[in-house]
């Protein structure tokens, strides 16, 4: 079975949790910007957490399902509709054949994730489904999805049509809590990086006190921020060194950039801080024009928050696996 793109979105791509082990060749991990929401979408429909999902930006694509499917949409809320009827966010929905999925409006967040039970049947590139736009590899032909693209789905629920009959869709009775929602002025936790002490005391105080706005020049490579101009104690040039998702660099104009999923593998600008892993998905849901505040934490707290997230995902996976199997046993 296939899902067909009947109207292209602004930048919709196939992603998973990333492509690791190739940074030494200049190939970044990439993957979903909001890895939390991508995992939750897969969990809700009974997939492996690292199965491919479609990362959607608003205005998002319109999709046609030629066969019944079990879907879930997480992350940003784009007001998803099946055949002009609204469906819930963060909850699995069984849809009938010949269904059209559309998104009517941006309610909250920056990126939504669509998972389909069984996963998208695409070949991996360097052990990942993720689209690498610069290399034009991975995902669907190494590019964003376009009109008339057909993406195979390897659904293993052969009796879906029997469950639905003539009903257009069926909302299944379990959902994920909205634990990754953002506010108008989100606080993101940081760890100090190697060049933190190059900043002047005044600049350090600015980072810890004032908000920064995400500018329209932001994308999957990095969020350019606008705030009070920052300065260093000296202008000594640095050798290029390794960077990662969440590295915050100081640009020559005194502004900051936060590296995101499609970041380069090395950089020569001062690395002043790192967004903790547990807050990277939260950061990914902040849109251009919204503001961020930064607060510093320590390594122990960062690890505790990440462990809590992983425990929550495991509990959610256990519960959803049980509920899906219970539902199928009753219905089939």
Secondary structure as GFF3:
##gff-version 3
##sequence-region A 1 332
A	DSSP	beta_strand	2	7	.	.	.	ID=ss1
A	DSSP	beta_strand	13	15	.	.	.	ID=ss2
A	DSSP	three_ten_helix	23	25	.	.	.	ID=ss3
A	DSSP	alpha_helix	35	44	.	.	.	ID=ss4
A	DSSP	beta_strand	53	56	.	.	.	ID=ss5
A	DSSP	beta_strand	62	65	.	.	.	ID=ss6
A	DSSP	beta_strand	69	77	.	.	.	ID=ss7
A	DSSP	beta_strand	80	82	.	.	.	ID=ss8
A	DSSP	beta_strand	85	86	.	.	.	ID=ss9
A	DSSP	beta_strand	91	95	.	.	.	ID=ss10
A	DSSP	beta_strand	99	103	.	.	.	ID=ss11
A	DSSP	beta_strand	108	116	.	.	.	ID=ss12
A	DSSP	beta_strand	150	152	.	.	.	ID=ss13
A	DSSP	alpha_helix	160	164	.	.	.	ID=ss14
A	DSSP	beta_strand	169	175	.	.	.	ID=ss15
A	DSSP	beta_strand	185	192	.	.	.	ID=ss16
A	DSSP	three_ten_helix	196	198	.	.	.	ID=ss17
A	DSSP	alpha_helix	201	209	.	.	.	ID=ss18
A	DSSP	beta_strand	212	214	.	.	.	ID=ss19
A	DSSP	beta_strand	222	226	.	.	.	ID=ss20
A	DSSP	beta_strand	241	242	.	.	.	ID=ss21
A	DSSP	beta_strand	247	250	.	.	.	ID=ss22
A	DSSP	beta_strand	256	259	.	.	.	ID=ss23
A	DSSP	beta_strand	266	267	.	.	.	ID=ss24
A	DSSP	beta_strand	270	275	.	.	.	ID=ss25
A	DSSP	three_ten_helix	277	279	.	.	.	ID=ss26
A	DSSP	alpha_helix	280	284	.	.	.	ID=ss27
A	DSSP	beta_strand	291	296	.	.	.	ID=ss28
A	DSSP	alpha_helix	299	331	.	.	.	ID=ss29
###
